[in-house]
């Protein structure tokens, strides 16, 4: 899904075509202030197409790179974010990565839990963030709860991403959705709204919601 970046002896010599290894640009830059001399004088410019590509072709600047072979994930969609979270959790549970400070790997639940969260219900293969609560009788599976989330008694949350401060009342059911508190903004087509929350489908399939 990405333009190939050609990398040879520490130098980038092409985008889309070139010589050496074909890699992917991860999006991190360390840039000289000389970059402003190369930017087109217009309202909007793309740094790859308007600066890096011409610089490589015209040899007007040197582009170096650092190859990183460790874990890296594109989390640009809810589906890829959820998949990356599961992969990182697996590495932490296996001892290959250390959980963030203030969190722990819970082997019994196969989950990564904040030290300040409270788990009274059933949590499995999930991430539970700072000061979040899973009340008695609730089940959370293959999901990510951000900070200060409250999952009420007898709720079911499956394959979901729950944003900061979301408070589900008892008996709510959410599956295959990213959920955030509703704001006074214009939402894109395809997002499901109720009085309190915005639901973004994961994997382009309709989420299952009873709230």
Secondary structure, DSSP 4 states (H G I P E B T S, - for coil): ----EEEETTEEEEESS-SSEEE---S-----TTHHHHS-SSS---HIIIIIHHHHHHT-S--B-----S------SHHHHHHHHHHHHHHHHTTSSPPPTTEEEETTTTEEEETT-EE-SEEES-EE-TT-EE-TT-EEES-EE-TT-EE-TT-EEEEEEE-TT-EEPTT-EEEEEEEEE--SSPPPTT-EE-SSEEEEESTTSPPEEE-
